[in-house]
Amino acid sequence: MKRNSFRSNRDIPAFALGCILLASLITPLSAQTAPAEAQIPDNDRSPYHVALLAYKAAHFQEALDTLNQGAPKTQDEKIIILKSRILTELGQYDEGIKLLTPLLTPGSSDVQLAIADLLMRKRDFNGASKYYNQLLTSKPGDPDLILMMVYTRVGASDLVTAAKIASTLKPLDQANPSYYFARAALAQSTDKSQEAEDDIETARTMYGITVTNHYLKTYLEVLSAPAKGALITPTNSPAASAPAAPAKN
């Protein structure tokens, strides 16, 4: 029996609804990245660790309250980044930007990534692409960053640039499904919904349900209709530059 396809390029696929609910339990992040996590002892009850656990369990307000009440007044970078990611999940984008902007310095990759992910969730696709592209200069060929660049161009309806960027991904990457999600995003954007479903199904077969669901959350956020009041990037905004060329093997 033929699977149900999307009704339009902004509809969420029926087969993905259950997966996205599962994905929200696996990771609350909008991108494929998480705050840096060293090996934290199980008995660590510091405000950061308690808030991190609440964040990963999608208890965002609880996580924010924990940091506000217990974190030291002089906060280090990892606390500020975690707080910004919590604010991103709560839709408090301006507050997140205010926290991160003072930390921006050359080489502050964790801060750049947090800002990029925040802007992506805000649907400021051109703004997000600026930071993802900067990160690619220090990590050329990183498949996750390239995928996020594809998403920013798809979100901004710049499909020519999106296809050019996607062409740098490798279909036989045994550890990363970015190639198939980039293909799916391009297919869905051109109303080729069955092709999009096939690509995601291929990713699920090759990489497993857990990995696929981890990537599916961001895919659905970009491809679904923006929430009321969300920022929509103007179509006349300058197109983002293509990412740095991937490193040669």
C-alpha positions in Angstrom: 0.0 0.0 0.0 1.3 3.4 -0.9 2.3 5.5 2.1 0.5 8.8 2.7 2.4 11.7 1.2 2.5 15.3 2.3 -0.4 17.5 1.1 2.0 20.4 0.5 5.6 21.4 1.1 4.6 22.9 4.5 2.6 19.9 5.8 4.2 17.6 8.4 4.3 14.0 7.1 1.8 11.7 8.9 4.4 9.0 9.5 6.6 11.6 11.3 4.1 12.7 14.0 4.9 9.7 16.3 8.6 10.0 15.6 8.7 13.7 16.5 7.0 13.0 19.8 9.6 10.4 20.5 12.4 12.7 19.4 11.2 15.4 21.8 11.9 12.9 24.6 15.3 12.0 23.2 16.5 15.5 22.7 14.9 19.0 23.2 17.5 20.6 20.9 16.6 22.3 17.6 19.8 21.3 16.1 21.9 18.2 16.2 24.1 19.6 18.9 24.0 19.7 22.7 25.8 21.7 25.4 29.3 20.5 26.0 29.0 17.6 28.5 32.1 16.3 30.3 31.7 13.2 32.4 29.6 14.6 35.2 29.4 12.4 38.3 25.9 11.1 39.1 26.0 12.7 42.5 26.7 16.1 41.1 23.9 18.3 42.4 25.3 21.6 41.1 22.7 24.0 39.6 24.2 23.5 36.2 23.9 19.7 36.3 20.4 19.8 37.8 19.3 22.3 35.1 21.0 20.3 32.4 19.1 17.1 33.4 15.8 19.1 33.4 16.6 20.6 30.0 17.3 17.2 28.5 14.0 15.9 29.9 12.2 18.9 28.2 11.4 20.5 31.6 12.5 23.9 30.4 10.9 26.2 32.9 12.2 24.0 35.7 15.7 24.2 34.2 15.5 28.0 33.9 14.3 28.4 37.4 17.1 26.2 38.7 19.7 28.3 37.0 18.1 31.6 38.0 17.9 30.5 41.7 21.1 28.6 42.1 23.7 29.6 39.6 26.5 31.9 40.8 26.2 35.6 40.0 29.4 35.3 38.0 28.4 32.7 35.5 30.9 30.9 33.3 30.3 30.3 29.6 28.8 26.8 29.8 26.0 28.1 32.2 25.2 31.0 30.0 25.1 28.8 26.9 22.8 26.3 28.6 20.5 29.1 29.8 20.4 30.5 26.2 19.3 27.1 24.9 16.6 26.8 27.5 15.4 30.3 26.6 15.4 29.2 22.9 13.1 26.3 23.8 10.8 28.7 25.7 10.7 31.0 22.7 12.4 33.8 24.5 14.8 34.6 21.7 15.7 38.2 22.5 16.7 37.2 26.0 18.9 34.4 24.7 20.6 36.7 22.2 21.3 39.3 25.0 23.1 36.6 27.0 25.2 35.3 24.2 26.3 38.4 22.4 28.8 39.6 25.0 30.5 36.2 24.8 31.2 36.4 21.1 34.9 36.4 20.4 37.0 35.0 17.6 37.0 31.3 17.9 34.0 31.1 20.3 32.5 28.2 18.4 30.1 27.1 21.2 28.7 30.6 21.4 28.4 30.9 17.7 26.6 27.5 17.5 24.2 28.5 20.2 23.3 31.8 18.4 22.9 30.0 15.1 20.6 27.4 16.6 18.6 30.2 18.3 18.2 32.1 15.1 17.2 29.0 13.3 14.4 28.4 15.8 13.4 32.0 15.4 13.2 31.3 11.6 15.8 34.1 11.0 17.4 31.9 8.3 19.8 34.4 6.9 21.0 35.3 10.4 21.5 31.7 11.3 23.4 30.9 8.1 25.9 33.7 8.9 27.0 31.8 12.0 26.8 28.3 10.6 29.0 29.5 7.7 31.5 31.0 10.1 31.7 27.7 12.0 32.3 25.9 8.7 35.5 27.9 8.2 37.0 26.2 11.2 35.3 22.8 10.6 35.2 22.5 6.8 33.2 19.6 5.6 31.3 19.0 8.9 28.2 17.3 7.7 25.9 18.6 10.5 26.9 22.2 9.8 26.5 21.7 6.1 23.0 20.3 6.7 22.1 23.3 8.8 23.3 25.6 6.0 21.0 23.6 3.6 18.1 24.2 6.0 18.8 27.9 6.2 18.7 28.2 2.4 15.6 26.0 2.2 13.9 28.1 4.9 14.8 31.3 2.9 13.5 29.7 -0.3 16.9 29.9 -1.9 16.8 26.4 -3.3 19.6 26.9 -5.9 22.1 27.6 -3.1 20.6 24.9 -1.0 21.2 22.3 -3.7 24.8 23.6 -4.3 25.6 23.2 -0.6 23.8 19.8 -0.3 26.0 18.5 -3.2 29.0 18.6 -0.9 27.6 15.9 1.4 28.6 12.3 1.1 25.9 9.6 0.5 28.1 6.9 2.0 28.9 8.5 5.3 28.5 5.6 7.7 28.1 7.7 10.8 25.9 10.6 9.7 22.5 10.9 7.9 22.9 14.5 6.9 23.0 13.7 3.2 19.5 12.1 3.3 18.0 14.8 5.3 19.3 17.4 2.9 17.9 15.5 0.0 14.5 15.2 1.9 14.4 18.9 2.6 15.1 19.8 -1.0 12.5 17.3 -2.3 9.9 18.5 0.2 10.5 22.1 -0.8 9.7 21.3 -4.4 6.5 19.3 -3.6 8.2 15.9 -4.1 6.8 14.6 -0.9 7.2 10.9 -1.7 10.9 11.4 -2.5 11.3 13.2 0.9 9.6 10.3 2.7 11.8 7.8 0.9 15.0 9.6 1.9 14.0 9.7 5.5 13.0 6.1 5.4 16.5 5.3 3.9 18.1 7.2 6.8 16.0 5.3 9.3 17.1 2.0 7.7 20.8 2.9 7.6 21.2 4.7 10.9 18.4 3.5 13.1 15.3 5.0 14.7 17.1 6.9 17.5 19.6 8.7 15.2 16.9 9.4 12.6 14.5 10.9 15.2 17.3 13.0 16.6 17.7 14.7 13.1 14.0 14.6 12.3 13.1 17.2 14.9 15.0 20.0 13.2 13.9 18.9 9.8 10.2 19.2 10.8 10.8 22.6 12.4 12.3 24.0 9.2 9.8 22.4 6.8 6.6 23.0 8.8 4.6 26.2 8.7 6.0 29.0 11.0 4.1 29.6 14.2 2.0 32.7 14.4 4.2 35.7 15.0 7.4 33.9 14.1 10.0 35.8 12.1 9.8 35.0 8.4 13.0 36.0 6.5 12.1 38.5 3.7 12.5 37.0 0.2 14.7 40.0 -0.8 17.2 39.4 1.9 20.8 38.9 0.7 21.5 35.3 0.0 23.9 33.5 2.3 27.4 32.6 1.0 28.1 29.0 0.3 29.9 27.2 3.1 33.6 26.6 3.0 34.6 23.7 0.8 34.9 20.4 2.6 38.3 19.1 3.5 39.8 16.6 1.1 40.4 13.1 2.3 
